[in-house]
Amino acid sequence: MKIKTKEISHPILKEKEIKLFIKRIDLIHTFISGNKWYKLKYNLLEAKKQNTNTVLTFGGAYSNHISATSFAAKEKGFKSIGIISGEETLPLNDTLDFAKKQGMSTHYVSRSDYRKKYTDDFIDKLREKFGNFYLVPEGGTNELAVKGAQEILDRNDTQDFICTAIGTGGTISGIINSSCDNQKVLGFPAIKGGEDLEKDISEWTNKENWKLFSDYHFGGYAKISEGLIHFIMDFYNIQNIPLDAVYTGKMMMGILDLVAKDYFAKGSEILAIHTGGLQGNIGFNKRFGLNLPHNL
């Protein structure tokens, strides 16, 4: 699939004389969608370089990262193991069912143990249980993921502001690193705790042309509202662009709210990065009887 950049038409943009574009990196691959393609790219190359035939990673029950890693590992000839936070629930939800169909072996740990996932003791026990593996962190964020995310922007992306949703901070870090000094990178966290995210991002970049807006998470990863759902459906019906309820829907609501509040100067151009995550809408649809758009 080919990446497209499309200008968004909206009354508030016309009123404020601001241009907003969305870069559809979600179209780069059906199953390794959006930022996941970039974050996994160099990690899987490194796994092959290390002559490892198994990739192990972490995620929640509806994780985009688990879904994408399972497919990418299969496509590149790796076995995959997913350490899932929480208890197994049958029948499996669409995300975990998809991962299992790609050959991913899923193993469930308590949420308290899951919080210890990066401790030496926890990793040692995983190696005792599963043998040698290449570890990809939760969300895929590490130095190699940031390296991959630096390729999201190209020389055509000359807008004044670059906006992206944030999970673990790897994607925005790469975007900041490849942005021009005269550009401002704006991040919209999907979780509470912006202070921790700022610290994490600062470890991946030395640049200071970025800012986080932590008022648009709607309570956290899996938290939604009636207003958010209506916004996503209206956006899809008018723009013909699907947004997800965890990341891009919240980001786009945040951008347009900032436009309405005159955060952007007249004549500004904004580029929003569509980071994918549309597989997650399937889970919301089944859990809450919704009809959110998705790409599968």
C-alpha positions in Angstrom: 0.0 0.0 0.0 1.1 3.6 -0.7 1.4 6.3 2.0 -0.9 9.2 1.3 -1.1 12.7 2.7 -4.5 14.4 2.5 -5.7 17.8 3.4 -8.6 17.9 5.9 -11.6 20.1 5.3 -13.3 21.4 8.5 -15.3 24.6 9.3 -13.0 25.6 12.2 -9.9 25.3 10.0 -11.5 27.6 7.4 -12.6 30.0 10.1 -9.1 30.2 11.6 -7.3 30.1 8.3 -5.2 27.1 9.1 -4.3 24.1 7.0 -4.4 20.6 8.4 -3.0 17.5 6.6 -3.0 13.9 7.7 -0.2 11.5 6.7 -1.7 8.0 6.3 1.2 5.7 7.4 -1.5 3.4 8.5 -1.7 2.4 4.8 1.8 1.1 4.6 0.8 -2.4 5.5 -2.6 -4.0 6.3 -1.4 -5.9 9.5 1.9 -4.2 10.4 0.1 -0.9 10.5 1.5 2.6 10.8 4.2 3.3 13.3 4.5 -0.5 14.1 6.1 -1.1 10.7 8.8 1.5 11.4 9.4 0.4 15.0 9.7 -3.3 14.2 11.9 -2.8 11.1 15.3 -2.5 12.6 14.4 -4.7 15.6 13.7 -7.7 13.3 16.9 -7.0 11.3 18.8 -7.0 14.6 17.2 -10.3 15.6 18.3 -11.9 12.4 21.8 -10.5 12.8 22.0 -12.1 16.2 20.9 -15.5 14.6 17.9 -15.6 16.9 14.9 -17.5 15.6 12.4 -16.3 18.3 11.0 -12.9 19.1 9.5 -12.3 22.6 7.5 -9.2 23.5 4.9 -7.8 25.9 1.4 -6.3 25.6 -2.1 -6.1 26.8 -5.1 -8.1 25.5 -5.9 -5.5 22.8 -2.4 -4.5 22.0 -1.7 -3.2 18.5 2.0 -4.1 19.1 1.1 -7.8 19.9 -1.0 -8.0 16.7 1.6 -6.4 14.5 4.6 -8.3 16.0 2.8 -11.6 15.5 2.4 -11.0 11.8 5.8 -9.4 11.2 7.6 -12.3 13.0 5.7 -14.8 10.9 6.5 -12.9 7.7 10.2 -12.7 8.5 10.5 -16.4 9.5 10.6 -15.9 13.3 8.7 -17.7 16.0 7.0 -15.3 18.4 6.1 -15.2 22.0 3.7 -12.7 23.6 3.7 -12.1 27.3 0.2 -10.8 28.0 -0.9 -8.8 31.0 -3.9 -10.3 32.9 -5.7 -13.6 32.8 -6.6 -15.6 29.7 -10.3 -15.1 28.7 -12.0 -17.5 26.3 -13.0 -17.2 23.7 -10.0 -15.0 22.7 -10.7 -11.5 21.6 -10.0 -10.6 18.0 -6.5 -9.2 18.7 -5.2 -12.3 20.5 -7.1 -14.7 18.2 -5.3 -13.0 15.2 -1.9 -13.3 17.0 -2.5 -16.9 17.7 -3.4 -17.6 14.1 0.0 -16.0 13.1 1.7 -18.6 15.3 2.3 -16.5 18.3 2.6 -18.4 21.6 0.8 -16.3 24.2 1.5 -16.6 27.9 -0.4 -14.7 30.6 1.0 -13.1 33.7 -0.7 -11.3 36.6 -0.7 -7.5 36.3 1.6 -7.3 39.4 4.1 -9.6 37.7 3.7 -7.8 34.4 4.9 -4.6 36.1 8.2 -6.4 36.8 8.7 -7.4 33.1 12.0 -5.5 32.7 13.7 -6.7 35.8 16.6 -9.1 35.5 14.9 -11.7 37.6 11.8 -11.7 35.4 13.8 -11.8 32.1 16.0 -14.6 33.5 12.9 -16.7 34.3 11.6 -16.1 30.8 14.9 -17.4 29.3 14.7 -20.4 31.6 11.2 -21.1 30.3 11.5 -20.3 26.6 15.3 -20.5 25.9 17.0 -17.9 23.8 15.0 -15.1 22.3 15.3 -11.5 21.0 13.4 -9.2 23.3 11.3 -6.4 21.9 9.9 -4.1 24.6 6.2 -3.3 25.2 5.1 -1.1 22.4 8.3 -1.8 20.5 10.1 1.2 21.9 13.9 1.0 22.1 16.8 2.6 20.3 16.1 0.7 17.1 12.4 1.6 17.2 13.3 5.3 17.5 15.7 4.8 14.6 12.9 3.4 12.5 10.5 6.1 13.5 12.9 8.7 12.3 12.0 7.6 8.8 8.3 8.5 9.2 8.9 12.1 8.1 10.4 12.9 4.6 11.5 16.0 2.7 7.9 16.7 1.6 6.7 17.1 5.2 7.4 20.8 5.6 4.5 21.8 7.8 5.0 24.1 10.8 3.6 21.6 13.3 3.9 17.8 13.3 1.3 16.0 15.5 1.3 12.4 16.7 -0.5 10.3 19.3 1.8 8.8 22.0 1.8 5.4 23.7 5.3 4.5 24.9 7.1 7.5 23.4 9.2 5.8 20.7 7.3 7.2 17.7 7.3 10.8 18.7 11.0 10.5 19.7 11.9 9.5 16.2 9.8 12.2 14.7 11.4 14.8 16.9 14.9 13.6 15.8 14.1 13.9 12.1 12.1 17.1 12.3 13.5 20.5 11.3 14.5 23.0 13.9 11.8 25.4 12.7 9.1 22.8 13.2 7.2 22.1 16.4 6.3 18.5 17.3 3.2 18.1 19.3 2.4 14.9 21.2 -1.0 13.6 22.4 -0.6 10.9 25.1 -3.2 8.1 25.2 -2.4 7.5 28.9 -2.2 9.5 32.1 1.2 10.4 33.4 2.7 13.0 31.0 5.6 13.6 33.4 6.9 10.1 33.0 6.5 10.3 29.2 8.5 13.5 29.0 11.3 11.9 30.9 11.3 8.8 28.6 11.2 11.0 25.5 14.1 13.1 26.7 16.2 9.9 26.9 15.7 9.4 23.1 16.1 12.9 21.8 18.3 15.9 22.6 16.1 18.3 20.7 13.7 20.7 22.4 11.2 21.6 19.7 8.4 19.5 21.1 5.5 19.7 23.6 2.9 17.3 25.0 -0.8 17.9 25.5 -2.0 15.6 28.2 -5.7 16.7 28.3 -7.0 14.4 25.6 -6.5 10.9 26.9 -10.1 10.5 28.0 -9.0 8.6 31.1 -6.5 6.2 29.5 -5.8 3.6 26.9 -9.2 1.8 26.8 -11.3 4.8 27.9 -13.7 6.3 25.5 -16.6 8.7 25.6 -19.8 9.2 23.6 -18.3 12.4 22.3 -15.2 10.7 21.0 -17.2 7.9 19.3 -19.4 10.5 17.5 -16.3 12.5 16.5 -14.7 9.4 15.0 -17.9 8.4 13.1 -18.4 12.0 11.8 -14.8 12.2 10.7 -15.0 9.0 8.8 -18.3 9.9 7.1 -17.0 13.4 6.1 -13.3 12.8 5.4 -13.5 9.0 4.5 -10.6 8.5 6.9 -10.9 5.9 9.7 -9.5 6.8 13.1 -9.0 4.6 16.1 -10.5 5.1 19.6 -7.2 4.7 21.5 -4.8 7.0 19.7 -5.6 8.8 16.4 -9.2 9.7 17.3 -8.1 11.4 20.5 -5.2 13.2 18.8 -7.4 14.6 16.0 -10.0 15.8 18.6 -7.1 17.5 20.4 -5.7 19.2 17.3 -9.1 20.6 16.3 -9.7 21.7 19.9 -6.4 23.6 19.9 -7.3 25.2 16.6 -10.6 26.4 18.1 -8.6 27.8 21.1 -6.3 29.7 18.9 -3.2 27.8 19.8 -2.0 27.9 16.2 -1.3 31.2 14.5 -3.3 32.2 11.4 -1.7 30.7 8.3 -0.1 27.8 10.2 0.1 24.4 8.5 -0.2 21.2 10.6 0.7 17.6 9.7 -1.0 14.9 11.7 0.5 11.4 11.6 -2.0 8.6 11.3 -0.2 5.9 13.3 -2.6 3.1 12.6 -4.1 1.0 15.4 -7.4 0.4 13.6 -7.5 -3.2 14.5 -8.3 -2.1 18.1 -11.7 -0.7 16.9 -12.9 -4.3 16.3 -12.6 -5.0 20.0 -14.5 -1.8 20.9 -17.2 -2.7 18.5 -17.7 -6.1 20.0 -17.4 -5.0 23.6 -19.7 -2.0 23.4 -21.9 -2.7 20.3 -20.3 0.1 18.3 -19.7 0.5 14.6 -16.3 2.1 14.5 -14.5 1.9 11.1 -11.5 -0.4 10.8 -9.2 -1.8 8.1 -9.7 -5.6 8.5 
